[in-house]
Every structure is written in structure tokens, then in C-alpha cells.
């Protein structure tokens, strides 16, 4: 039999904290795209931490998005019962169709499959059928699959093929948020510090926490005055102790589950208690409860008034208030340890002023890096300097990332047959960033022009108001190391997650740097999901890169990978002509053609050849020509030998001496004369 989804168990009513954030995120992803991600989804946690709430929230969200999709929710007990009934009535096949034809199946408390082999086999068939049909299944348990006794190994493998995730215990802040949310749902208002004090008791079970709130609601509904923090702690924590017979006194009621609480049980719909404060007739065992409790509090108050000066009461109230808001109160605690404080009001005002300063610093920091909200540095009024330092580090880390170099422009790229694909792909990305060729990966050796293309594209993408990050992989790693050292990684992450385009040069240098690759992997996914352009360069084909994680390589390969070969003759000639024009030299077609014909493995090598020619022309105070370039790069032309007959082998030297063709003389002034030839 299928259970009904609780109308209150929705994502909107779920308090999300550190303990359940990942589980809630996964659950939302499943609800938005059932059957396509995390199938099956297996959520486990101790009882009372919100597994069932999360399970039902998925069902509500799926029905809200797609009302026509069939959703089935049932506990394992109901699953077993329906199976037994179906088998007894000969409706086994109908039973199987019932669950395999739903769009979303929610099964609660799977741990009860222990030693139920037939039910495990049936669930295995259902899981296989749902997965094959692209339909979603979500299960919960109080322990991970591997710890469920006698669970079929095949089921464990099926669950592991989806996503297994746990829900942790709620921290202090989450407990406060839960209490506030539930109190608001019940229409009850408590004095400042009451809920915070209860949250500080460390009740890490959500159901028990709500039960404690029920007690507070009940007692406040029958009290003449609102409860304060001390009374709330006594009620929830049982600080009043027991009477001589060992029975729980009125000030320390038993847990709701025992059934002997001497007040009406308060459920989710009992908010009307605050409007109907009348109690049952005092003739029963609960007669005089309110009076007894009131007398107890009066006695406590009288004792405190006799033993504690008024300023201590004032400081104690301030401690409750600021602790309830999450601030450290060591300074105030120290006041209570003193016998006398000259001006407690001034001390409290100074503390409040420091809290206000922390709040302002936190507000500024959150604008720069939202993940800093609630950071511990903004919770210690005794160390405002630490909060100020964190803000400064955040500001430094959230300055715009390195921009592309203005020296390289996209329009200056020389296009030829060899690099045509890379150049045109780069222009296409500039025209449609984030939608065409994302990511773009440029592969080429040193001097191939990939860095020029990268920065040129970066300048083209740097529209007014947009932020473009363009840097080398080594610089990216160095920044991360500095952020780790300064404890400002969140701010550093935020710095790059805001960019409109991310361009990384020499990605191969990340080989073996696991933490940097992890950050790049996360950043890649975020930017890709946001439709923001990414460009990478590497010195070798992706398959040949060493030390790069496969998950990162596959993402790079998912874009457009283009190789940049060494510049061909066409590109070299255009480069020579452009370089000569930049130096104010009149274009000499013969000179450009000759220099372009010389072998050069990179644009830098071509630039070096041109510079050598220009330097030689300047030294000789003459115009650069093809003849000068040929003489410089090949050496002076040799004098042709006279035709016919043999020579004596001894020739007159240009320096007036005698030179032998069979010997090499190192002290001759002319470099061209330093050569050895066979005598013919």
C-alpha cells in the first residue's frame, strides 16, 4: 500500500545546513531531472536527521514540475506487505507492473531488507527495470548499503552505481534555524536567547529537537509570562532533577515518547494552544502543575536576586543574547569572574560596538565572496583585527584576475595554409563566445603562435564591463599556493568564478599538480554550465600530456582541439613583410622572399632572422637587401675556378701572401678564407 506524501515535507520547509547540504543538492538534482542523474539515489543517516523529509520533498518537487508523472512512496514494511498480499492473491505480475511503470519510486527504511532474500530479489528486479526504462528510484536507510546485514551483493553494486550519500548531524547554527522555523510554523514567539540556549544543549536529532520545542510551546502556552533562556534549559535538559521517589518533577518533564508528560501533547497543529491557555480540570494528577512550576521559578529567582548583583544579571543576559547570535563571549565571561567591575555598562557597550564592527566587516566580505558568510573570523569580538585582515585578503584576492597582454591583438595574426583552421576557429570564438567551440584548445610548440592567439582572443573578448582571465598555468598554481598559505582559497575561487572568459596558457605545466587540477576541474564545470568561454594551450597533443587527470583531459577533448604547426613559407613571408614595415623599412619583395625561404621553426626564429639582417645593414650603414641577407646568412659567394687544366695548388692571397688549398690558416683576417678544399 502506497503512503501519502506529507504535505509539509517539501524542500521549502527543509532547513539546509552543513550536515545535509550535499544530500539536499543531490536530491534537488534528481527531482529536476528524474532518471537522468544519480539513479538510484541512496540516502542514509541516523534516525531523526531528515531522510524521510528529503525523500518526500523529492516526490513533491517532481509532481510540481511534471504533474503527469506517477510517483510512488512507500516504506519497506509497506513494500513487504504489498508483496505478500500480491503473492497470496496470485497477482505477482500485476504487483511488479505497479512499481516498474511509475516514473519515480521512493522507498524508505531499506535497512529492513535484512535476511529477506525474496524481497531483495524482487527489489533487484524492480531497480533493473526502472533503470532500463530511464525511471528514477530513491531509497533511504539508517546505514550505507555495505553495512546492511545479509544484503544481496548485486543490490549493493546497483546502489553503488548511482549515488550513495549521507546526512550528517545538524550543527549549532542549523539547530537554531530548525527551532526558529518550527516555532514560526507553530505561531509561537519566544524571548531572545531561548531557542539559542536550547540549541546549545547539543540535541543532534531533529525529531528530539522538535520534541523539545513542543515542550517549550506547551509550557509557554500555560504560563503567565514568556519563558526565558534559563527556564527553557531546565525544561529541556531536566536540570530540576527528580523527587525523593525518583519521579520526574514538573520542572523536568519526561520525554514525550514516555506518554507521561502532565500536559497535553503538542503536535504540528497545536499552535492554537497559545490562544487557549486553559488547562484540564485540576482534579487529576496534573493538578497545580502551573502553580508548582511557578513556585519553583520564584524560588530560583529569589535566590539569584539575593546572591547576584544586578550587574551580573545584566552581563549574564548579554552572554545569552550574543551566544545565541553565534558570537564568542570570552570577554563577557571574564567579567563574571571578577569580584567587581567598575563600569559594566561601558564594557557591554564596547562589546556591542565590536560586534557591530564585525557585522559591517562581514557584510563587506560577503559582497566580495558570498561563501564567507558566517566565517569564524567574524564571530570573535575579542579579535576584530583578524576579521579586518581576512577582509583585506579577500579584497586582494578578489581583484580582477590577470588580463590578456595588450601587446597581442587578434587582428595582427598572420593566416596561412598551416594555421588557417586555428585562426578562423579563434575568430569564430570571438564572435560567439561560450556557444561555439567551448573549450577551444590550441596545440603547438614554442613560438608556434599559440600564446599570441590566446592573448589576442582575450583582448577581443574583453568587452566593456566584462572580466577576462588570461594567464599561464604556472601563475595559476602559484596563486593557489598563496591562497592556501593565507587561508583565502574561497576568495581566490570566487575571483575566477566571476570571469566572463577564462584563458589558460601551457596547461601541460599542471601535470602532477593534483590540487590545482582539482580546482581547475571544478572551475571548468562551473564556467561551462554558465556558458562562459574557455581557451587552453598546450605544447603537445592532449593524449601525450603526462600527469593530467583523465577527467580533465576528457573535458578538454570535448571542445575543439586545433594544432598549430610551424609557420610555413607563406606565413613566414607575411611575417617578414610586417616586421620590415614595423621598422620603417621599405618593403623589398626579393628580400622578404629570400628571408622567408630560410628554414625557421617558429615565428620567433623568423623575427630573429629579420633582426640579424637589420642589424647588419645598420652596421654597414646601408639599406637591407636580399644580397646583404644572403651574404650574412650564407656567407660571401666563392670565386668560381677557371675552367680547364690543373692549377699548382698555390694561389695568391688577397692579403699579399701565399695560401695553400690543402691547408687551413686560422690567422687570416677574412673569415671567408678560413676554409679547406681538396686539391684538384
C-alpha positions, 0 to 999 in steps of 0.5 A: 500500500502506497503512503501519502506524501506529507504535505509539509515535507517539501524542500521549502520547509527543509532547513539546509545546513552543513550536515545535509547540504550535499544530500539536499543538492543531490536530491534537488538534482534528481527531482529536476531531472528524474532518471537522468542523474544519480539513479538510484539515489541512496540516502542514509543517516541516523534516525531523526536527521531528515531522510524521510523529509528529503525523500518526500520533498523529492516526490513533491518537487517532481509532481510540481514540475511534471504533474503527469508523472506517477510517483510512488512512496512507500516504506519497506514494511509497506513494500513487504506487505504489498508483496505478500498480499500480491503473492497470496492473491496470485497477482505477482505480475500485476504487483511488479507492473505497479512499481516498474511503470511509475516514473519515480519510486521512493522507498524508505527504511531499506535497512529492513531488507535484512535476511529477506532474500525474496524481497531483495530479489524482487527489489533487484528486479524492480531497480533493473527495470526502472533503470532500463526504462530511464525511471528514477528510484530513491531509497533511504536507510539508517546505514550505507548499503555495505553495512546492511546485514545479509544484503544481496551483493548485486543490490549493493553494486546497483546502489553503488552505481548511482549515488550513495550519500549521507546526512550528517548531524545538524550543527549549532547554527542549523539547530537554531534555524530548525527551532526558529522555523518550527516555532514560526510554523507553530505561531509561537514567539519566544524571548531572545536567547531561548531557542539559542540556549536550547540549541546549545544543549547539543540535541543532534536529532531533529525529531528530539529537537522538535520534541523539545520545542513542543515542550517549550510551546506547551509550557509557554502556552500555560504560563503567565509570562514568556519563558526565558533562556534559563527556564527553557534549559531546565525544561529541556535538559531536566536540570530540576532533577527528580523527587525523593521517589525518583519521579520526574518533577514538573520542572523536568518533564519526561520525554514525550515518547514516555506518554507521561508528560502532565500536559497535553501533547503538542503536535504540528497543529497545536499552535492554537494552544497559545490562544487557549491557555486553559488547562484540564480540570485540576482534579487529576494528577496534573493538578497545580502543575502551573502553580508548582512550576511557578513556585519553583521559578520564584524560588530560583529567582529569589535566590539569584536576586539575593546572591547576584548583583544586578550587574551580573544579571545584566552581563549574564543576559548579554552572554545569552543574547550574543551566544545565541547570535553565534558570537564568542563571549570570552570577554563577557565571561571574564567579567563574571569572574571578577569580584567587581567591575567598575563600569559594566555598562561601558564594557557591554557597550564596547562589546556591542560596538565590536560586534557591530564592527564585525557585522559591517566587516562581514557584510563587506566580505560577503559582497566580495565572496558570498561563501564567507558568510558566517566565517569564524573570523567574524564571530570573535569580538575579542579579535576584530583585527583578524576579521579586518585582515581576512577582509583585506585578503579577500579584497586582494584576492578578489581583484580582477584576475590577470588580463590578456597582454595588450601587446597581442591583438587578434587582428595582427595574426598572420593566416596561412595554409598551416594555421588557417583552421586555428585562426578562423576557429579563434575568430569564430570564438570571438564572435560567439563566445561560450556557444561555439567551440567551448573549450577551444584548445590550441596545440603547438610548440614554442613560438608556434603562435599559440600564446599570441592567439590566446592573448589576442582572443582575450583582448577581443573578448574583453568587452566593456564591463566584462572580466577576462582571465588570461594567464599561464598555468604556472601563475595559476598554481602559484596563486593557489599556493598563496591562497592556501598559505593565507587561508583565502582559497574561497576568495581566490575561487570566487575571483575566477568564478566571476570571469566572463572568459577564462584563458589558460596558457601551457596547461601541460605545466599542471601535470602532477599538480593534483590540487590545482587540477582539482580546482581547475576541474571544478572551475571548468564545470562551473564556467561551462554550465554558465556558458562562459568561454574557455581557451587552453594551450598546450605544447603537445597533443592532449593524449601525450600530456603526462600527469593530467587527470583523465577527467580533465583531459576528457573535458578538454577533448570535448571542445575543439582541439586545433594544432598549430604547426610551424609557420610555413613559407607563406606565413613566414613571408607575411611575417617578414613583410610586417616586421620590415614595415614595423621598422620603417623599412621599405618593403623589398619583395626579393628580400622578404622572399629570400628571408622567408625561404630560410628554414625557421621553426617558429615565428620567433626564429623568423623575427630573429632572422629579420633582426640579424639582417637589420642589424647588419645593414645598420652596421654597414650603414646601408639599406637591407637587401636580399644580397646583404641577407644572403651574404650574412646568412650564407656567407660571401659567394666563392670565386668560381675556378677557371675552367680547364687544366690543373692549377699548382695548388698555390694561389695568391692571397688577397692579403699579399701572401701565399695560401695553400688549398690543402691547408687551413690558416686560422690567422687570416683576417677574412673569415671567408678564407678560413676554409679547406678544399681538396686539391684538384 
